[in-house]
């Protein structure tokens, strides 16, 4: 039974239902709900909001009908409603899927559903069944995580998330760290936790801003909306995460400028264009010179390859700017690259652009999404496709994103949906005015919108965990775009639906394949135009020395001196530079932005911006001897290859749709769809939440364990937090052995919890604990809560299995406490693995070993205290040594 459902049922039968009051009560109740019941309650919340909107004219009857259908199916229980509500709903098509099971003497009706089993989709009987699909085992958190979340988080979502956060926290100066975690696995914590620690949630004046480059305005706005929840005790707005977009007002921009200059702003979210083409370009460089900017994060880093080569060239220009920041910071800048999935080609590109061989670290946990079930339909009739999509919209669960390729198509769908009784719908595309974007994101986040019609400009990284359906009324231009957009559903770990309905034809210019190819091919500059643009830039260039030149991005093309200076002109010059770089003709070294006073506070007025690129002419270019025909040939070869790759990628996507939309009897040899998705990725776990092949074979949804591969180098030793008394005691030996007496069993070790907390307070930053000790969730939670009092000291807790794992795991060169297992055999197995770890990664690091007094190590042929070098002390002596001074308290 469900209390929330029962309360809602009672509400429906009241003479004048107060849906607003119920919504308030349900929000309060949700704080104590977990798992399935919490996820189901979100459906009730959405329905109650829609019913109130129906009363006030903000919702249509179709909005309510589809949510009633979803609620009944989610709870597997019928709903009794009043005759007056049914009369509103029971109109042609608008009550699709709902039926009256029984009519009561009171006039009330018992409503249930008919399963949606369209003839054009096979095996659709369980299409919208709600169930948990992602269940990676959580691992113990730490005091920082607890303090930042106000006690909400005592564990990390997975071992992979914990490893990623640790790698970003302890990343050495000058390094680049690539983190890949599946969508919904908590990548944002890699940015938030280090920034929160540096500013103690805005309670102290930190001194180093983190720049976070995000691909879309919607994501920048969403991050600014989400992040401040962890900075509620901040000294003021300037000590909380902010974003810089086209709608950021003048007062907030002033706060941001000051925050970066003085290092008081913890995080700034912005797009590549906002950084590269505004006053922030120079402000951030100067902040780096002053030590006030020490982290650069590029979110959704895979887009550097996919978007950077086409219509968002600033993504690839970021690499030159990153090098300038690194130089300005005197090698202190840490670069973090975040993504859900990165192909091997993209990984190599990212290392080439942003890393180096000796300081490029990787935390890779690639796995396909287990939450998504896939459905395909293809037709050669445009009207039939529209009918199929509209039919699906009456049944598929909300929230739902309907993706299209062309902004005009989004407007058309919204208009049609409103004609059909849907009002809780809207559109978000690249043409959506900046002033409307924040409102749309807020309405989407607060459940005022059930169905968002969108282009790829919407949804990337936006934190909406309960999206249940992604419907494509288009053909994504490649598998990567399709998979990324589908990945915006099911972020809460529960199943979600992907339905793609395509109109494929080579005879119609309105076909999805023609539109998709046009969208991606038109952003590739033609070779002859690139030559003329290069000649124009070269003519106005300033030679430095040898083959290095400063190129004016405002330069007009050759023989087009009357062309106006504009953003569009600069964009095509961008394309030319990047195309020539990909052709190995030139190398982009750095960028420089000059801005007139008239545009210093405006992003909309681009006329005064002057952008210079420093380029190096490469041997391949010099060999052309300024021959325009040879230059044209060299550029055309690269362009032709890239256009062919675009065609092949589009054809691969088209083939998947056609292959998996055919009846099973005709495609008995097609593999599970996971086999198609996994092809571009190395070391990637497979998962399938249901595809046509698996359903035909009656294969239940499956998921490989989340794999973890960590590549790291030598990390400098840090003793920043170790108290002087401890450092002096250990001195040159670097090893302190503390022995304990008593029964050698689990409960004895548990009793030392407060001592472990004191050791963190004394400046030890790593706890390595026996795996059985960490199996007690209550003990773990209490330890983490107590460690929150030492949140000023960055620290992590590892299981002994982290050391004995077959794959290498990162252990950081910081003061470390090792609690040995109490059993001789287990302790010896751990010791042999840890011995090599000390040689590799903990040389000259203060180490405190916590062992039973009589521990015997077979591999050392004797007792620990007799065979292992170090200063030996008792527990009592250690307690006397530790200071009991109070750390900064948070709770």
N, C-alpha and C positions, 0 to 999 in steps of 0.2 A: 504494500500500500504506500501511497505517496501523500504526505501532508499537503504539499504544495498543490497537487492535482485536486485533492478533496476540497481544499479551500476555494480553488478556482471554480469547481463544479457548483459549490454552494453560492458563489458570487453570481454565476450566470442566471440563477433562478430568483435572485432578489428583485423586488419591484423596480428599483432604480440602482443598478449596480454601480458601485464606486470603484472603477478600474484604477484610478490614480492611487487610492488608498491601498488597494491590493498590490500594486506595483511597488509601493514603498515597503510594504510588509514583506514581499517576496525578496526584495533587495536585502533586507535585514536577515531573512531566513537563509539566503544563499551563503552567508558568511560561515554557516555551520554545515553546509552541504559539501560533499566530495564525490568524486567519481561519476558514475552513471546518473545519479540523482541530480547532481549539480548541472550536468550537461543537459539533461531533460528540462530542468527548470528554466533554462534560457529560452526554450521554445515557448513555455507558458508566459514568460516575461514579454516576449515579442508579441504574442497574441493579445495579451491584456493591453499593451500600448496601442496596438492596431484597433482594438475595439473602442478605446477612448478616442482615438483619432477619427473613427467612423462617426461617433457622436458629434464631434466637433468639425467634421467635414474635411479632415486631412487624410483620410483613408477611403478607399473604395471598397465595394463589396467583394471584389475579386481578391483584394489583399487579405481580407478576413477569411474568406472561404479557403484559400490555399493554406493559411496558417492553422485553421481548424483541422483540415485534412492532415497536416503535418503533426499536430498535437495528438490527435487520435492514434495515428500510426506510431508515434514515438512512445506513448504510454500503453499502447495495446488495450485501450479502454474507450468505450463509447462516451459521448457527452450528451447530457440532457440540456436542451436549450428551449427557450420560449418560442411560441408560434410567431411572434412579431419579428424576431431575429431571422427565423427561417424564411419568412416572407420576403425579407430584404435580400437574402442570399439566393433563393431558389429562382434564378433567372437563367435563361439559356447560356450555357457554357460556364457561368460564373460559379456555380456550385458543383463543378466537375469533380467527380470522385466521392462526393458526399451523398448519402442516402438515408432515408428514414427507416430505422429498424422497427420502431414501435411508437404509437401515439397514445399518450396517457389521457385519462378522463379530464385532467386539468387543462388539456390543450397543449401541454408541453410535448416535445418530440425527443426521442432518443436517436441521436445521429451517430452513424458509423461510416465506414469508407468502403469503397470498392477498390481493389488493387488495380494500379495502373499497369496494364500489360498491352501496350500498343503493338500492333501487328508488324510494325517496322523496326522494332527492337526485340531481339531474342533473349530469352532467359531473364526477363525483367521482373520476376515475381518478388524478389528480395532487394529491389533496387535501392530503397530508402531505409533499410533496416539499420538502426543506430547501434553501434557496438565499438568497443575499444580495439584499436588496431596497433597502436604503438605502446610498448611497455618495456622500455629500456630500464634496467635496474638503477635506481638512484644511488648515489654514493655520498658519504658524509661531507657536510659543508665545513664551515669555519666561522670564527667570530666576526670577520668582516662581512660575510654574506648575511649572517644573522642581523648584524647591526644595520647594514644598509637597507634591508627589507623590513626593518621594524619587527623582527621576530617571525616573519612569514616564512622565510626559507631556512631550513636547517640542513638541507641536502642540495647537491647539484643534481640536475636532471639525469646525468649520465657520467660515466668515467671520461668520455670524450669531451664533454662540456667543461669538466673540471680541469682536464689537461690543457684545454685551449685557454681558459682564463689564467691558469698558472703561467703558461708560456707568454701571454701578453703582459702579465704583471712583472715577471722577472726578465723580460726581454732586455738584453744589454744595449747600451747606447750604440747608435749607428746600424742596428740590425733591422731586418725586414722579416716579419713573421706572417706566413700564409696560413689561415685557419679555414678549413672547410667543415661545416657541420650541417646536417640536414635541416631543412626548413622547420621551424618550430622547436628547435633544439636549444635555443638560448644563446645565439651568437652575440646578441647585443650586450650581454654581460661582460664580454671581453673589453668593451669600451667603458661601460658604466662602472664596474667595480674599481679599476685603477683610478679613474677620475674621482669617484666618490671618496676613495681613501685619501687622495691628495688634498681634498678639501673637507674631509670629514662631513660629507653631505652638505657642504656650504656653511658649516659652523665655524670654520676657520678660513683665513685668507690664504688660499693656495697660491702657487706661483708659476703654474705652467698649464696653459690651455691645451685641450685636445681638439684638433680639427677632425671632424667626421664628414667625409665626402659621401653624399648619397645621390642616387641617380635621378630622383624625381622630387618635385616640389611637394607632392603628397606625402612622401616618406619623411622629408625634412619637417613638415608640419606635424606629422603623427609622432615623430620622435620627440619633438619639443613638447607635445601634449603628454607623452607617456613618462619621459625621464624625470620630470620634477617631483613625481610621487616619492622618489628616493631622496629628495632634497627639501623635505617639508620644513626642516628646522633651519633653513638657510638664513643668513644675515640679511639678505635682500635679493631682489630679482637678479642683480648682476652676479650673484653667487650660485645661480641655478643654470642648467643647460638651456640654451636658446638656439633659434634657427635664424638664418638670414635668407629671405626670399624676396620676391617682387612685392609682396604685401607687407613686409616688415616696415613699421612706421618709423618716423624720424627719431623719436625719443628712444625707441628700442635700439636703433642703429647706433645712437650715441653711446648707450650702455655697452653694446658689443665692442665698439672701438676701444672704449676705456678698459673693458674687461680683458681684451687681448693684450693691449699695451701694458697693463699692470699685472697681467697674469691672474686676475681674480675670477675670470669666467672659466668654469670647469670644462664645459663642452660647447662647441659651436657646430651645428648641423647646417650644411650648405651644399649646393650643387657644384660641379666643376666649373660651370660658367660663372656662378656667383663669385667664386674664388679667383678665377683667371682673368675676368673682365671687369673687375671693380677695384675700388681703393683698397679692398682687403688684401690684394696681391702684395702691395708694399707694406701694409700694416703687419701682416703675418711674418714677412721676411724680417722686419725690424724686431718684432717680438722674439723671433728665433735667435737673432743676434744678442738680445738681452737675456736669453735663457728663460723666456716667458712662454715658449711654445716648444713642447718636447715630444708630442705624439701626433702623428698623422694617420688617420684610419680611413681606408677606402672600403666602403660597404658595397656589397654586390659586385665584387672586384672582377667577376667574369665578364662584366659589361665593358671593361677596358678593351677586350678583344671584339665582342660582337657589336657594340655600339660605337666604340672608339674609331673603328675603321670606316664608319659610315656617317650617320647624321649627328653624332655627338663627339666630334673630334677632340673636344677638351679632355675627354677621358684619357686619351693617349698623350696629350700634351702635359698631363699631370706629372708624368715621369720626369720631364725636364725641371718642373717646378719643385718636385720632391728633392731633386739633387741640389737645387739652390737652397732649399730649407736645410738640408743636411749640412751643406757647407756653412751656411749662416749660423747654425747652431754649434759649429765647431765639432761636428761628429756626434752630437748628443741626441739627435732626432731618432725616435723609434717609429717605424712604419709598420702598420698592421693592415693586412689585406683579408677581408672577410667575404665568404661566399658559401652557398649551399653545395654547389657542385662545380668542379673545375676540371676540364679535360686536360689531357697531357700537353696538347699544343698550347692551351691557354696558360698552363702552369709555366711552361718554358718562356712564354712571352712576358708573363708577370715578373719572372726572375730577371729576364733581360732588361725590362724597363725599370724595375724598382729595387732590385737586389744585387747581391754580389755572391760569389761562390762561397766565401767563408762566413758570411753573416746572413744567409738566407735560410730561415728555419721554417719548418712545416709541421702543422698539426692537422692531420687528414683523417676525417671520419666520414667517408662517402658511403651512403646507402640510399637506394631508391626509396620512395615514399610508400610505406605500407598502408597508409590510410585511404588511398584513392582507388576507387573502382572505375573502370574505363568502359565507355559505350561509344559506338561509332555509327554514323549514318551518313550516307552520301547519295546525292541525286544529281541529275542533269537538268533539273527543272527548278528555276529560282522560286517560283510561287510555291511549289511543293515544299521546298526547304523552309520558307517562311511559315507555312502552315504547321510543319513539324516542330519548329522552335516554339511557336505560340502555344501549341498543344502542351509541350513539355513544361512551359512556364506556369500552367495551371496546376501542375502536380509536384514539381521538384521542390525539395525542401529549401528553406531560407536560413541564413542569408545566401544570396545568389549573385554571382557576377556573370553578366552576359558580355562576352568579348566580341568586338568587331575590329576591323582593320582601319576603316575610314571614319573620321569624326562625323561626317554627314549621316552615316548609317546609324550611329548612336542616337542622333537626334530623331531620326525616322522611327526607331524602335520605341523611344520614350513616348513619342506622339501616338503611336499605335497602341501601346500598352495603356495609356490613359483613356483612350477611346474604349478599351475593353474592361474598364472598371478598376484599373490599378492606379493608385495615387502615390503609394509609398515607394516610388521609383525615381531615379534621376540618372544623369549622365556625367561622366568624367572623362575628358579627352585632352589631348595636347592643346586644343583650342579653348578649353575652359578658362575663363578669365581668372586671374590671380585672386581677385576679390571674392570669387565664389568657391575657390578650392578649399579654404579652411572650413567654411560652412559645410561643404559636402563631406569632408573628412570627419568633422564633429558629428554630423547627422548619421553618418555610417557607423561611427564608433558608439553612439548612444542609442542605436537601434531605431532611429527615425526613418531609415531607409532599409527596405528589405531586399531590393533588387537594384544593383548598380549596373548600368550599361556603360561599357568602358572600352577604350583602347589600351594598349600596353602602358600608357602613362599612369594608369591607376593600379594600385594593389601591391606593387613591388615592395616587400618588406613591411607593409602596413600591418600592425599588430591587431588582427581580428581573428581570434583563435577559433571561433565557432562557424566559420564559413562552411556551408554544407554542399554547395554546388558551384561548379564552374561550367558554364555552357558557352561553347564557341559557335557563333554563327558566322564563321569565317574559316579560312585555312591559314594557320600560323606559318610564317615563312620558313621555319625550320623546327626540328624536333626540340631544340634547346628552348626556343620561345614557348612552345606548347607546354613543355615540362615545367618551365618556370612559372607560367601562368596557372597551370593546374595546381602547382605547389602552394598557391595562396589559399587553398582550402584545407580543412582538416588539421590545422596547426595545433589544435587541442589534443591530438592523438586519436580522435574518433573518426570513423569512416566518413568519407565525402565522395561526391559523385562528379565525374568528368563526363560530359556529353558533348561530342563535337558533331555538328551538322553542317555539311559542306555542299556547296553547289560547284561542281567541277565540270568545266567545259573548255575546249580549246577554240570554240566557235563564237563565244560571247565575251565581249570586253568587260562585262559585269560579273564574270565568273570569279570565284574565290582565288583560283590559281593565277589568273591574269592580274587581279588586284594585288595579290601578295608579291608577285614578281616585280610589278611596277613600283611597289612601295620600297623594295630593297635595292633595285637596280638603279633607280634615278638618283640615289645619293652617291653613286660612283661617278666622279667627274670624267668626262670624255678625254681621251689622250691628247687630242689636238688642242682642246681648251686648256688642259694642264700645261702644255708647252708654252702657249701664249701667256698664261698667267706667270709661269716661271720666268719667262723673258722680261715681263714687266717688273717682277720683284727683283730680278738680278740687276736690271738697269738702274733701280733706285737704291740698291744695296750699298752698305758701307763695308769696305774690306778692312779687316783687322790686321792679321798677319798670316802669311802663307795662304792656306785654303779655307780660312775661317771668315765668315761674312755675317754681318747683321742685316737681316731681311725685314723690310717694312711690310707688315701684313695689310696695311691700307693701300699698298701699291695697286695701280690699275693694270689690267691686262695689256699686253703689247698691241699697239695701234687702236686702243680704246681710251685715249686720254680724257675724253669727255664723260666717262662713266663716273657716276657719283660715288663718293666714299660712304660706305654703309656696312651694316652688320652682315648683310648677305654677301657683299663683296669679300669681306674678311673670311666668311665661312668657306667660300670656294677656294680662297688662297690656303686656308687650313687644309682642305682636302688635297690640294696640290702638294703641299709640303709632306703630308703624311704618306701620300701615294709614292712620292719620290723616295721617302725614307724606307718604305716597304720594298721598293725596287732596289734597295742598296745603292742608291745614287748619292744620297746625302745622309748626314746624321744630325738630328736635332740635339743641340747641346744645352740650350737654356732659353728661357723667355723673359721678356721685360715689358712691363706695362707702364705707359705714361698716360696721365689723365689730366685734362684741363680742369681748372677750378669750376667751370660751369657744370661739370658732370660728377664732381666728387661725391655728391650725396644722392645720385640718381642712377638706377640701373636701367631705366627705360630709355634714357637719352644716351645713345652710343656714339654720337658724332664726334665727341671730343676725345675718345679713347684712341691711343696710338700704341700698337703692340708690335714689338720687335722680336724676331727669332734669331738666335745665334745658331748658324748651321756650319757643319764641316763638309766640304766637298770630298767625296770618297773616291778612291781610285777608279771605280767603275764609271763615275761621271767624268773624271778628268780624261779618261781614255776616249771619250766621245769627241774631244777637241772642238767643243762648241758647235758641233754639227747638229742642226735642228732635226734633220731626218733620222739620225741615229738616236737622238733623245726621244723622239716620238716613238720609235720602234721599241726602245727599252721600257718606256712607260706603258705602251700598249700591251706588251707581253705580260707585265704584272697585272694590269687592269683586266685583261682577258682571262687570266688565270683566276682572279678573284670573282669575276662575274660568273665564270663556270662553276666555281665552288658554291656560289649563291644558288645557281640553277640546280645543282646536284642536291643541295640541302633542301630546297623546296620540293624537288621531286621525291626525295626520301620521305618527307612528311606526307606528301600526296599519296605515295605508295602505301604507307601505313594506314591512312584513312580508308583507302579503297580496299585494301587487303582485309582489314579487321571489321569492315562494315558488311562484308559478304556473308551469306548464310554459312554456318559451320560445315555443312556437307560439301561445300565447294573449296574449303580451305583447311582440310584435315592436317596439312603439313605445316601450318603456321605455328611458330613457337609462342610461348608465353610472352606477353608484351615486354616484360622485364628484360628479355634478351635484346630487344631493340634499344631500350633506353640505356642499357649499361655499356653499350659499345664504345662511346667516346671517353669513358672514365677508367682509369687504372685503380686497382685496389678498391673496388666498389662492391658493397654488399647488395644482394638482390632482394627485392620485395615486390609483392603484387597483392593489391587489395581486391583484385577481381578484374579479369579482362575476358574478352570473348572466348579465347582458347581455354583458359582455366575454368570458366563456367561450363563450357561444353564438356570438358573432361571431369567436371565435378570436383575440381581441385579447390580446397578451401584457401582463403587468403593466407599468405605466408610472409615471413620476414626473417632474413638472416640477422644474427646478432650484429650490433653496430660495430664495425671494425675500427680500429684505432692504429694509426701509424704516425709516429713522432720522429721527426728528423731534427736534430739540434746539434750545435757545436759546443765549444768550450765557453762556459759562461763565467765571467770574472767573479772572484770571491767577494762577498759583501758582508761586512761586520758592523753595518751602520747602527743596528739596534741593540747589540749585545752589551749588557751592563759591564762596567769596568771591573766590579768585584769578581764576576764570573771569568772574564777574560784574563785577569791576573792569576786566578787560581789554576786555570788550564795552562796558561803560559805557552811554552814552546812545544809541549807534548801534543797539544791540540786534542787531547782525548781525556775525558773524565769518565770513569767507570763507577756507577752507583749500584751497589748490590743490596738486595732485599732478602729478608728472611720470612719464613712462614710457609703455610701450605701452598704447594705449587699447583694452583688452580685458578680458574677465571675470576672468581670473586675476589681473590687477593689483589689482582691487578686493577680491578674496578675501583678498589678503595683508594687508589692513588690518583684519582681524577683531579682533585684540587691541586696536587703537586704538579701535574702536567700544565694546569692553567698558570700556575706561578712561574713555571719555566718559560712559557710564552711571554709572560710579563717581564721576564729577565732578559728577553731579547733573542731567544731561540725561535726560529721561524719555520722549521719543519718538524712535524711529529710523524714518526713511522711506527705504527702500532700493529700488534698481531691481528690477523684477520678475524679470529673468533671474537675478539674484543669489540669489533665494529659491527657485529651481527645483532647487537642489542640496540634497537632503535631508540628506546627510552634513554639509555645511557648516553648514546651519541647526541641526542637532542639536548640533554642537560649539559654535556661538555661544551657543545657549540654555543649554547646560551651564555655559559660562564665565560667563554673566551671572548664574547662581545665586549667585555670590559677592557680588553686589550686590542681593540680594533685599530689603534694607531700603529700597531706593529703588523705588517703584512705577514701572514702565516698560512700554512696549509697542512692538512692531515692526510697521510697516506696509509694505505693498508700494506702489510708485509707482502701481499701478493703483487703489489706494484713493483717490488724488487725482484721477486722470483718469476715474474711473467716471462714467457718466451721472447716476446717482443721487447725491445728496449723502451724504457719509460724515463722521462726526464727527472733527474734529481738535481736540485739547484745548490749552488755553492754558497749556502747560508748556514749559520749555526743550526745544528740538527740534533734532535733527541730520538734515539732508537730504543724502543721497548722490545726486548727479545721475547719470543714465545717461552712459556714456562716448561714445555716438554723438551727433553734433551734432543730427540730426533728432529722435531720441527725446528728447534732453534738452530741446529747444525745445518739443516737444509737452507734456512734463511741466511745463516752466517756465510756460507760458501758463495751465495749470490751477492750478498752485500759486500763481501771482501773485494770482489772485482769492481763493484760500484764505487767503493772508496778510492781505489786506485785510479779509476777513470774520471771521477767527477767530484770527489770530496777531499782531494788532496789539500792540506793546509787549512781545512775547515774545522772549527771547533765542533767536537762531537761528544755527546753525552750518551753513553750506553747504559741502559737500565736492565739489569740481569738478576736472576736468582743467584744467591751466594754460591750454591753448589752446582751451578750449571756445568754440564760436561759436554764438550764438543769432540765428537769422534774424529772429525777432519783435522783437529789440532792435537789429538792424542793427549788430551788433558782437560782440566777445568779452565773455564773462561778466565777467571781471575789470575791464574798462573801462566796462561799462554798469551794473553792479549795485552799489548803494551798500553799503558795509560795510568793516570793517577786514580787510585782506588779510594772511594769514600763510601760511607754508609748513608742510608736515607736520612738519618737524624742529622748528620753533618751537613748534608745538602740543604735540609730545611733551615738550618741555622744560617747557612750562607746566603740563601735567597732573601732579597729585600722584600718587605711587605708594603713598600710605598704604593700609594694609590695612583692608578692610571686614569686617563680621561674616561669618565663614565658616560654611558649613553642610555642605560635603562635602569 
